[in-house]
Amino acid sequence: MARFGGPSTAPASGQRGIALISVLLITAILIGLTTQILSSQHLVIQQNQNTFEQSQAVQYVLGAEELTRQVLYDDAVNSGPGVDHLDEFWAQPVLPLDLDGIGVMQAYVLDLNRCFNLNWLADDEDKAQYKRLQRLLTHLQLSPELADLIKDWVDSDQQVSALGAEDSAYQMQTPAHFAANQPMLDLSELNMLIDVDPLEVQVLSGEVCLVPDTQSKINVNTAAAETLYALDNAISIQDAQAIAQAARNYQNVAEFVQNHPEFAAVQQRLSVTSEYFLLVAEARLNRSRVSLTSVLYRDASNGRITLLHRDFGKRFGVKTKPETSQTG
């Protein structure tokens, strides 16, 4: 029997529709993969950029440390041997310095012979330093028991001071730990003392310092008013502030005592030179920021500089003490 009409086109049209959908799906998958690849590549590039900037920032602050070493050595050997004061080049802060348009860097150096060294209490048989710390705490309106806690933390014995604490007390804390029974390495150790007020730690940390030498002396040319005041009962805070706010360039301790006889009883604790210094530096490059604090020791006999401690973990802080600058 004869059939009417031509061959059916439905199957061919269906196949073309399936093929078009398949092409669209493949295109969508390729676009998605391409987008993911480009996104991953951008992330890798950004990570590499951040790593590069971070490395650059580290090199800048390490460069500041090396420059500080050179400046301190030159000061000891050439420009100012035998005397250190706050008008010398090392004591001048580095104002925000442009880094070729990609960032800024700041730095300053503090004399660590200018303030009360808490490690004095590690070797204090006559309790003279303990009494000075109590005088300082009273002036700062801080808890007097801090002196006992600090003494027990840094001395080598297990004898508990009046309001202090030794291993037996610290073992009852959570988490349990021991008293250091050695000179402090960082002021953050103050936070480990028993029942200490964080606000008091913050205030005290701004007035004291740490150097490993338990017999270090105070540089009268750079000393803070609070440190001078704490040295002896014969010294008033008004006299100490007047000294700290004045330009100082005493050539020897005898000259200082002649001008300020109230310091005669403590002149063995005084000096006109400094051996320990703290560098504080920060470099900022786009989103990268690196801060550095370095403790440097300068040998008075030859000017040689030794790095004692380096810390990348502290945030940069701008010094505000009036006695740290005499010119402005």
C-alpha positions in Angstrom: 0.0 0.0 0.0 1.3 3.4 -1.0 2.3 5.8 1.9 1.5 9.5 1.7 3.8 12.2 2.9 7.7 12.4 3.3 10.0 10.9 6.0 9.5 12.1 9.7 11.9 14.9 11.0 11.0 14.6 14.7 14.0 12.4 15.7 16.5 14.7 13.9 15.1 17.8 15.6 15.3 16.1 19.0 18.9 15.1 18.5 19.8 18.7 17.5 18.1 20.0 20.7 20.0 17.5 22.9 23.3 18.5 21.1 22.6 22.2 21.8 21.9 21.6 25.5 25.1 19.5 25.8 27.1 22.3 24.2 25.6 24.8 26.6 26.3 22.6 29.6 29.9 22.0 28.5 30.3 25.8 27.9 28.9 26.5 31.4 31.3 24.0 32.9 34.3 25.4 31.1 33.3 28.9 32.1 33.0 27.8 35.7 36.3 26.0 35.6 38.0 29.0 34.0 36.5 31.3 36.6 37.7 29.0 39.4 41.2 28.8 37.8 41.4 32.6 37.4 40.2 33.1 41.0 42.7 30.6 42.3 45.5 32.2 40.3 44.5 35.7 41.6 44.6 34.3 45.1 48.0 32.8 44.6 49.2 36.1 43.1 47.8 38.1 46.0 49.3 35.6 48.5 52.7 36.0 46.8 52.3 39.7 46.8 51.5 39.8 50.5 54.4 37.5 51.2 56.8 39.7 49.2 55.6 42.8 50.9 55.9 41.1 54.3 59.4 40.1 53.5 60.2 43.6 52.3 58.9 45.1 55.6 61.0 42.7 57.6 64.1 43.7 55.7 63.3 47.4 56.3 63.0 47.0 60.1 66.1 44.8 60.2 67.8 47.6 58.2 66.8 50.0 60.9 68.3 47.7 63.5 71.6 47.6 61.6 71.6 51.4 61.2 71.1 51.7 65.0 74.0 49.5 65.7 76.2 51.6 63.5 75.0 54.9 65.0 75.5 53.6 68.6 79.0 52.3 67.7 80.0 55.6 66.1 78.7 57.5 69.1 80.8 55.5 71.5 84.0 55.6 69.4 83.9 58.9 67.6 81.2 61.5 68.3 80.5 61.1 72.0 82.8 58.7 73.9 82.3 58.7 77.7 79.1 60.6 77.8 75.5 59.9 76.6 72.7 62.5 76.5 69.4 63.1 74.7 70.7 65.6 72.2 72.9 62.9 70.5 71.9 61.6 67.1 70.8 58.1 68.4 68.2 59.7 70.6 66.4 61.5 67.8 63.2 59.7 66.5 62.9 58.8 62.9 59.7 60.6 61.7 57.5 58.7 59.3 59.8 58.0 56.4 58.5 57.5 52.9 59.6 54.2 51.3 59.7 55.1 47.7 56.0 55.6 47.6 55.2 52.0 48.7 55.0 52.5 52.4 56.3 54.3 55.5 58.7 53.4 58.3 59.1 54.9 61.8 61.7 54.1 64.5 63.2 55.4 67.7 65.8 54.4 70.3 65.3 54.4 74.1 68.1 54.4 76.6 67.5 51.5 79.1 69.8 53.1 81.6 67.2 55.9 82.0 64.7 53.9 84.1 64.2 51.7 87.1 65.6 48.2 86.3 63.3 45.6 87.9 66.1 43.1 87.8 67.9 45.1 90.5 65.8 43.1 92.9 67.4 39.8 91.9 70.6 40.9 93.7 69.4 43.1 96.6 70.8 41.8 99.9 70.4 45.1 101.7 66.9 45.6 100.2 67.8 49.1 99.0 66.3 48.5 95.6 63.2 46.9 97.1 62.7 50.2 99.1 63.2 52.3 96.0 60.6 50.2 94.1 58.2 50.7 96.9 58.8 54.5 96.8 58.1 54.4 93.0 55.0 52.3 93.4 53.7 54.7 96.1 54.3 57.7 93.8 52.5 56.0 91.0 49.6 55.1 93.3 50.1 51.4 92.7 49.7 48.4 95.1 52.8 48.2 97.3 52.6 44.4 97.3 53.9 44.5 93.8 57.4 45.1 95.2 57.1 41.8 97.1 55.7 39.8 94.2 58.4 41.1 91.8 61.2 40.5 94.4 60.1 36.8 94.8 59.7 36.4 91.1 63.3 37.5 90.2 65.3 36.4 93.3 66.9 32.9 93.3 65.5 31.6 96.6 62.2 30.2 97.8 61.8 32.5 100.8 58.4 34.3 100.6 58.5 38.0 101.2 55.9 39.7 103.3 53.2 40.0 100.5 55.0 38.0 97.9 54.7 34.4 96.5 57.0 31.6 95.6 56.5 28.2 93.8 54.0 26.8 96.4 51.6 29.6 95.6 52.1 29.5 91.8 51.5 25.8 91.7 48.0 26.4 93.0 47.2 28.7 90.0 45.4 27.6 86.8 47.4 26.8 84.9 50.0 25.8 87.5 53.5 27.2 87.0 56.6 28.2 88.9 58.1 31.5 89.9 60.9 32.4 87.5 63.6 32.8 90.3 65.8 34.6 87.8 66.0 38.1 86.2 63.0 38.9 84.0 63.5 38.7 80.3 60.3 40.6 79.3 58.0 43.0 81.1 55.1 40.7 80.0 56.2 38.4 82.9 54.5 40.9 85.2 51.2 39.5 84.0 52.1 36.1 85.5 52.3 37.5 89.1 49.6 36.3 91.5 46.4 38.5 91.6 48.0 41.3 89.7 45.8 44.0 88.2 46.4 44.3 84.4 45.9 48.1 84.6 48.6 48.4 87.3 50.9 46.3 85.1 50.3 48.7 82.2 51.1 51.7 84.3 54.2 50.2 85.9 55.5 48.9 82.6 55.6 52.5 81.3 57.9 53.6 84.1 60.4 50.7 84.4 62.6 48.6 82.2 64.6 45.4 82.1 68.3 44.8 81.5 70.2 41.7 82.5 72.8 43.5 84.6 71.5 43.5 88.2 74.0 46.2 89.0 73.3 48.5 86.1 73.5 52.3 86.8 71.2 55.2 86.1 72.4 57.7 83.4 71.7 61.1 85.0 71.7 62.7 81.5 68.8 60.6 80.3 67.0 59.5 83.5 63.2 59.8 83.9 61.9 61.9 86.7 60.2 59.0 88.4 63.4 57.0 88.4 65.4 59.9 89.9 62.7 60.5 92.5 62.7 56.8 93.6 66.4 56.7 94.3 66.3 58.3 97.7 63.9 59.9 100.2 66.0 63.1 100.1 64.9 63.7 96.5 61.6 65.4 95.9 59.5 64.8 92.9 59.6 68.5 92.0 63.5 68.4 91.9 63.4 65.2 89.9 61.0 66.7 87.4 63.0 69.9 87.0 66.2 67.8 86.3 64.4 65.6 83.8 62.9 68.5 81.9 66.2 70.4 81.6 68.8 69.9 79.0 71.5 67.7 80.5 75.0 67.0 79.4 77.0 66.3 82.6 80.5 65.1 81.9 80.8 63.1 85.1 78.8 62.1 88.2 80.8 64.5 90.4 79.6 67.5 88.3 76.0 66.3 88.6 76.2 65.8 92.4 77.8 69.2 92.7 74.8 70.8 91.0 72.3 68.5 92.9 73.8 67.6 96.3 70.6 65.7 97.3 72.0 62.8 95.1 75.2 62.5 97.1 74.0 59.5 99.0 73.3 57.5 95.9 76.1 58.6 93.6 77.4 55.1 93.4 74.3 54.2 91.5 74.7 57.0 88.9 76.6 57.3 85.6 76.8 59.6 82.6 76.9 56.8 80.0 74.5 54.2 78.8 75.1 50.6 77.9 71.7 49.2 77.1 69.3 50.5 74.4 65.9 49.6 73.0 65.1 50.0 69.3 61.4 50.2 68.4 60.7 50.2 64.6 57.8 49.7 62.3 57.5 49.3 58.5 54.1 49.5 56.7 53.8 48.4 53.0 50.2 48.5 51.7 48.5 45.8 53.8 51.7 44.5 55.4 52.9 45.8 58.7 56.0 44.6 60.7 57.0 45.9 64.1 60.4 45.1 65.7 61.8 45.7 69.2 65.5 45.0 69.7 67.5 45.2 72.9 71.1 46.1 72.2 74.1 46.1 74.6 77.1 48.4 73.9 80.4 47.5 75.5 81.8 50.7 77.0 85.4 49.6 76.5 85.3 49.3 72.7 81.8 50.3 71.5 81.0 46.8 70.3 77.2 46.3 69.9 75.6 43.0 70.9 72.0 42.0 70.1 70.4 40.6 73.3 66.8 40.2 72.2 64.7 40.7 69.1 60.9 40.6 69.1 58.5 40.9 66.2 55.5 40.4 68.3 55.0 43.8 69.9 52.9 46.6 68.4 54.6 49.8 67.5 54.0 52.5 70.1 55.1 56.2 69.9 57.1 57.4 72.9 55.5 60.3 74.7 57.8 60.9 77.8 59.0 64.5 78.0 62.4 63.4 79.3 63.0 61.4 76.1 63.5 64.6 74.1 65.1 67.9 75.0 64.6 69.8 71.8 60.9 69.4 71.3 
